[in-house]
Each structure stands twice: as structure tokens, then as C-alpha cells.
């Protein structure tokens, strides 16, 4: 049984401070508690290298000011922790000045039963169910089961737009190949909202496009609170070559070619980047190693940039061409989703978007702004598809 530095089991340490991650999406290791100082770290579980996701709560400590010290690498992002005092229903960024050198302080209001803290703003199955409840009864949105996860959970798929089987165009949308990349899920919501709305964009999509969306490719990781990135023995987003080991990836590879019927034109995979530093504070596309696909990415990027909405900024010049920075991995057995989708019949654009967790070109990333960017993605997608279809 794992113990902390003072010989207590992790569960004992958690009880002592009434701090835990024992809820959907929770992730924390409590090493020791010394008075009002709590020493902890993210639980890496089966990630093959250090990653930065964490999510925990402090309970029944009303009136105390606690200082949380992360041991090892600093896992606090550029806007400090996200905080919730209503059980995770609503969140606010504590701000960049709230944290220093991997630590932050918080005064627990005695009138509040608990406070939750997370690396960013969580998006879990409960969030998806709330979204679906809001649109319940809308005939342009349908929900199905892609498969069961290895732990028996339902892995959902959503269909949106024209659902009579006669849509001339089809689009594939995925998120959470890496469980911790939660801000991508809000952008996915925004794209679907745009397709259901009573706008010119929405009406066009409902006449011309059937969308297939997989909100949680790594459903178990999302609910269990895993990092998900660089998972052993294989990352979900490197499971598209050879024989897939993950249930959801196998199901995607079986379902999509049959569903697409040669009408699939675009595949978008939504991600979030590294915690901080150069090229992790802007929205960008990951450039394809294939010149033809890179050309399509540039065309779509120019359309998206021209939208010039007052939302999260996107600049085509921020895209990361193949061969630069980390984008140098040659195609092999550990094939990514976008590489796999590129070869599907009829495909014009297969790409990955990286959406920062907290700040994008100086603008705050939160559920509202991420959804707004998703709506901009949908508007740009309409224009791109119209140009390609004529």
C-alpha cells in the first residue's frame, strides 16, 4: 500500500485533511499535511511521462486558510487554479497572481461545505448530459452508443444536422483522445450549437451536413480523472495503426467508413496543448506531413481567420508546420486519428486543433469563449464546404 513521507497511507492522509479526489474526474495524491500546509502532486497513473492534470476538493475546513504545495514539477497553469464552491457546477479562474512556485493559498468560507480546485475547468459526462438535456427533443440531434469502454461505460456518439441519411456532406468530430484536455469539449459543444441554431449557418448545416461527433474517445480516462496523455501501453491518439487496443478506437475505425458512404469531407480532432510556454498560448492547427493536406489546412485556416469574430483569436500564422518544434513524428505503427482519417474515401480536410487551457493570444479561455470559438469553427467549416462543393 502506498504511503506518504510520514508513513501514513494516502487514504489516511486524505482523511486527516479532508482532501480528496474521490469523485468523477478527480485526480490527486496527498503526500502529507502539516497544519494548514498540504503537500500533494498529480496522480500520473499510467502516463509514461509527467503530465499536469489534477482535480481535488477540500471539505469541512471552513474558516481555515490552507496552502497547497505541489511537489516536483509545477502543475499550475497561467491563470492559476480554477475554483468551484458549488460542487463543480460553476467555475472561476483564481488568476495568475494566486499561485507562485507551484503553490497557492485559499481561505475556505465556513458557510461553504467544500471548495474544488482543478488545473482547468472540468468537462465530464455530467456536462455532456446537461448539454443534451438542453437540446432534448430537437430533431436535428441524436445520441447513440459507439461502444462500451473497457470498464463498461457507455461511449457516446452524437449525430447532428441532417439526419435522414440523405445529407450530401458528412463531417467527423472527435475530442478527448487525451482525457485531461477538457477545454476542447466546450469547443465541441459550440460547434454542435451552431448546427442546431436558428441561424443561416444552422439552417445550411441542417440541409447539407450530417455530423458524427465522439465527445469522449477516452471515456474511462475522463471519468476516472486520468492524465490520458502518453498513456501506457498506447496513447488513444496513437492507436489508429495496426490492431487498435482501445475499445473506442476500434469502434471508430469500424463505424466511420460504413457511415461515411464516400461523403465524408472533413475530420476535426480537438485537443489542448502543453501547460505553458511558446506556442501553447495560441490556437493552432497541427500541420500535416502530407503537402496536399497541409495546403487544405492553410485554406481552412485563412477562412477561419477571416471570420474576425470577437472570441478567442485564431491566426493562420500560428499553425505549426510539420518539421517544426514537436511536430516531427514520422508516420508509423502508432498512427494518429488525423493521419488515419486522411485516407478515408472522399476526405478533403483532416486536421487537429490545439486549444489552450487558459489563455489564447491574450484572451481568457473559459466555457463561454471556448464555445464561441466552436461556433466560429462551424461558420468557417460551412464556407470551406461550400467552396469545395462547387
C-alpha positions, -999 to 999 in steps of 0.1 A, spaced: 0 0 0 14 34 -9 24 57 20 33 93 22 66 107 37 53 103 73 43 67 68 6 74 65 -14 57 37 -27 80 11 -62 74 23 -53 82 59 -36 115 47 -67 124 28 -90 118 58 -67 139 80 -70 170 58 -105 161 44 -89 165 9 -96 140 -18 -103 133 -55 -128 106 -49 -154 119 -74 -158 118 -112 -127 134 -128 -108 136 -95 -70 133 -95 -47 140 -66 -21 123 -44 -19 138 -9 17 133 5 14 149 39 -5 176 58 14 198 82 -10 222 100 -25 243 72 1 232 47 -10 205 23 17 188 1 4 170 -29 10 161 -66 -9 150 -97 -15 113 -99 3 101 -131 -12 66 -131 -3 50 -164 11 81 -182 46 73 -194 59 108 -185 50 136 -162 18 155 -171 -1 182 -152 -38 174 -147 -51 175 -112 -86 180 -96 -94 178 -59 -117 191 -32 -112 204 4 -141 198 28 -152 207 63 -123 231 67 -144 262 69 -126 293 83 -91 279 77 -66 293 52 -49 263 35 -17 265 14 -14 238 -12 21 229 -22 27 208 -53 58 187 -51 80 181 -81 72 199 -113 48 229 -111 14 218 -125 -4 252 -121 -13 269 -153 -10 305 -164 -43 317 -148 -38 298 -116 -62 271 -104 -98 270 -114 -121 271 -84 -157 260 -77 -177 264 -45 -209 248 -57 -198 212 -62 -184 218 -97 -214 234 -113 -197 267 -119 -160 277 -120 -138 308 -119 -101 313 -126 -83 323 -94 -58 344 -115 -21 343 -123 -12 361 -91 -30 334 -70 -1 309 -75 36 311 -70 63 284 -74 38 255 -75 18 267 -45 -15 285 -38 -35 296 -8 -72 296 -3 -94 307 26 -123 283 30 -155 302 37 -172 285 67 -206 289 50 -195 267 21 -193 230 26 -164 224 1 -142 240 -24 -129 223 -55 -97 231 -74 -87 220 -108 -59 226 -133 -85 240 -157 -123 239 -160 -136 203 -160 -159 188 -186 -173 154 -177 -202 131 -186 -224 152 -164 -216 183 -185 -225 164 -217 -258 152 -202 -267 187 -193 -260 198 -228 -281 170 -242 -309 178 -218 -309 214 -230 -314 202 -266 -338 173 -258 -365 170 -284 -345 187 -312 -349 165 -342 -315 176 -356 -296 159 -327 -295 122 -319 -275 102 -294 -262 67 -297 -237 43 -281 -205 39 -300 -193 10 -277 -188 1 -241 -155 11 -226 -131 -14 -211 -147 -6 -177 -183 -9 -190 -191 27 -195 -211 39 -225 -190 58 -250 -214 81 -267 -217 94 -302 -238 123 -314 -253 129 -348 -263 165 -357 -276 183 -387 -295 165 -414 -303 130 -401 -324 114 -427 -294 97 -443 -296 119 -474 -271 147 -464 -247 152 -493 -218 160 -470 -206 144 -438 -182 157 -411 -164 138 -383 -156 155 -350 -137 140 -321 -124 152 -287 -107 138 -256 -83 113 -272 -64 126 -242 -86 125 -211 -74 157 -195 -79 180 -225 -112 194 -212 -114 228 -229 -117 211 -263 -151 197 -251 -165 232 -248 -155 240 -283 -172 207 -295 -204 219 -278 -201 252 -296 -198 236 -330 -229 215 -324 -248 245 -310 -241 263 -343 -255 234 -363 -287 234 -342 -293 271 -341 -319 291 -360 -292 310 -379 -281 310 -415 -253 286 -406 -276 263 -387 -301 261 -415 -274 254 -440 -260 225 -419 -294 210 -414 -299 209 -452 -265 197 -462 -244 180 -435 -246 151 -411 -221 154 -383 -208 125 -363 -192 135 -330 -174 114 -304 -173 136 -273 -151 113 -252 -128 90 -271 -111 81 -237 -143 79 -217 -128 59 -188 -99 83 -185 -122 113 -184 -144 99 -157 -115 84 -137 -95 116 -138 -66 102 -158 -39 123 -175 -45 102 -206 -16 118 -225 11 93 -234 -8 65 -218 8 31 -214 8 8 -233 -6 31 -261 -20 66 -263 -55 67 -277 -43 91 -303 -16 67 -314 -39 37 -317 -50 41 -353 -23 19 -369 -22 -19 -368 -46 -36 -344 -62 -10 -320 -62 -19 -284 -87 6 -271 -124 -2 -275 -135 32 -287 -108 35 -313 -117 0 -327 -153 11 -328 -145 44 -346 -124 25 -372 -153 1 -378 -182 26 -378 -169 56 -397 -161 40 -431 -195 24 -432 -213 56 -420 -195 80 -443 -205 63 -476 -179 83 -495 -195 116 -484 -171 124 -455 -152 156 -463 -138 169 -430 -124 153 -399 -116 176 -369 -98 164 -338 -99 188 -309 -71 189 -283 -54 211 -258 -16 217 -258 12 217 -231 7 236 -199 26 268 -208 54 283 -229 59 292 -265 31 280 -289 10 269 -260 -9 302 -256 -24 303 -291 -49 283 -310 -33 264 -339 -36 235 -363 -10 208 -363 5 207 -398 2 176 -418 33 159 -431 15 155 -464 18 186 -486 -17 183 -501 -33 181 -467 -12 210 -454 -25 230 -483 -61 223 -473 -53 232 -437 -39 265 -449 -71 272 -470 -93 264 -440 -71 285 -417 -74 315 -439 -112 312 -439 -113 308 -401 -90 338 -395 -112 359 -418 -142 353 -396 -128 380 -373 -153 373 -345 -149 388 -310 -140 355 -295 -108 335 -290 -83 348 -316 -70 325 -343 -42 334 -367 -33 311 -395 4 321 -390 3 303 -356 -3 269 -373 26 245 -366 40 231 -399 54 196 -399 90 195 -391 89 224 -366 90 222 -327 75 189 -315 57 182 -348 83 159 -363 69 124 -356 71 103 -387 41 82 -396 44 46 -384 26 19 -365 15 44 -338 -8 63 -362 -29 93 -351 -65 99 -357 -59 127 -382 -35 105 -402 -60 77 -403 -89 99 -413 -69 115 -441 -71 82 -461 -109 78 -458 -129 79 -490 -138 115 -500 -118 132 -474 -107 168 -481 -95 181 -447 -83 161 -418 -67 182 -391 -60 186 -354 -67 219 -334 -49 227 -302 -70 250 -279 -51 264 -249 -64 256 -214 -64 292 -200 -52 320 -223 -53 322 -262 -34 352 -276 -42 373 -246 -79 363 -243 -92 342 -214 -103 307 -223 -134 296 -204 -166 276 -212 -182 306 -229 -153 317 -250 -144 281 -260 -180 275 -271 -179 308 -291 -147 296 -308 -165 263 -317 -193 283 -333 -167 302 -353 -152 268 -364 -187 258 -376 -191 290 -396 -157 286 -412 -165 249 -419 -196 260 -438 -177 283 -460 -150 258 -466 -175 231 -476 -195 254 -498 -163 263 -517 -153 226 -521 -188 215 -531 -189 238 -562 
